[in-house]
Amino acid sequence: MNYAKVHVWVGLAILLAGCEANPKEVDPEGRAVLEGKRMSYLVRVVQQSSDRIEGDLLRVRTLIKNRTKEDLWVDVQIVWKDAQGFEVYKTNWAPLFLPARLETTHEVVSMRADVADYQFRLRQAAKTVR
């Protein structure tokens, strides 16, 4: 057996094992995070924007594409942060339906005016819920 090939496979397995444990940040600022090893294959965050609305509340809009041939349920959570980047509060995980091969817009508004930033988290939905 060629030991060079074995080392390559072992190295690749270690690398992949390390990647699966960490959430994948989709954007450089870390505002969109896909949790779980398969999420980047299932969905893609196409676009994300935020603005202030009446009451100085922060609104976040996210365009998500289902990359699969089948309808998909995912869970969404928003972590609202202060100006220093510390968590102020976070939403409960909420289900979101993504039709096959289509883009879906998710919109959420903060409940408090003192939030300055956010993190949009997406994970595969629990099968027992459906």
N, C-alpha and C positions, 0 to 999 in steps of 0.2 A: 504494500500500500504506500502511496506517495504521502509522506508526512507533511509536505508543504501544503497539500490540499486539505489535509486534516486541520492544520493550524488556521487556514483561511476559514473553514467552516466553523471551527470553534470560536474564532474571533467574531465572525458574523453573528453567530448565535448569541454571544455575550452582548454585542452591540444592540441587537434587536430586543433582547430581554431588558436591557436598560432603557430603551426607548418606550417600551410598552408601559412601564410604571409611571412615566411622567406625562402630564397633559401636554398636548401640542398647542403651542401658541400660534395663531393664524396670522396675526399682525405684529409688527415690530414693537408696538406699545404694550402688547399683552392684553389688549381689551377683549379679544375674541379667543376663547380657549375651547378646544375640542377635547373632551375627556374620554379615555378609552382607546384601545389599540386600533379599533376598526373605524372610528368616526371619520378620519380624514379620507377614507375610501368611500364612505356612505354619503357624506355631505360636504359642501364647500360653502364657506362664507364669502359671498360674492362682493358685498358692499356693506359698509356700516357708517352711520353718521349720527351725530348728536347735536341738539340745540336746546335752547331755553324757551319755554312757553309761559303762558300766563301764570303768575304766582311764583315766577323764577324757578319753576320745576325743570329738571333735566329730562329730556325725551331722547330715547335711543331707538333708532330704526336699523334693523338688520335684514338684509336680503340673503336668504339661504337657499341653496340649490340641492335637491335630492339627486344624487348622482346615480342612483340605482334604477332598475327597471320595475321596481315594485314600490307601492306606497310604504311609507315609513313613519313610525312614531318616534319622537325624540323627547327628551326632557330639557327644559331651559331654566336657568337660574341667573339672576342679575345680582352682582355684588356691588353695592353703592359705596363709594369711597369719599373721604374728605380731601381737602387740598394737599395734604401731606401723603396721601395714598393709603391711609388706614381705613379699614372697613367701618362704615357707619351702621349699615344693616344690609341684609340680603333677603331676597325673596325665597319663598319655598320653590322647590322644583315643580315645574308645571309642564304638562304634556303639550306637545305641538305636533300637528299632523302635517306631513310633507308629501304631497302627491308625487307619484313616480315621474322622474325626469323634469320636474318643473321647479320654478323659483317661487318661494313664499316669503312674504314680508312679515316680520315680527316687530311689533312696536310696543314699547313700554315706557311709562312715565314714573319718575321718582315720586315718593310720597312726601319728601321733605326738600326744602329749598337749600339746605346747607350741604347737600352733596355736590362734589366738584368733578367726580370722575366715576367710572364704572368698569366692571369686567363682565362680559357676556359669556356664560358657560353653557356648553351643550354636551349632552351625554345620550347614549342609547337608552331608550325607555326600558323599564323593567317589564319582562314578558308577562309576569303575573298580574299586572295592572290591567292589561288589555283583555 
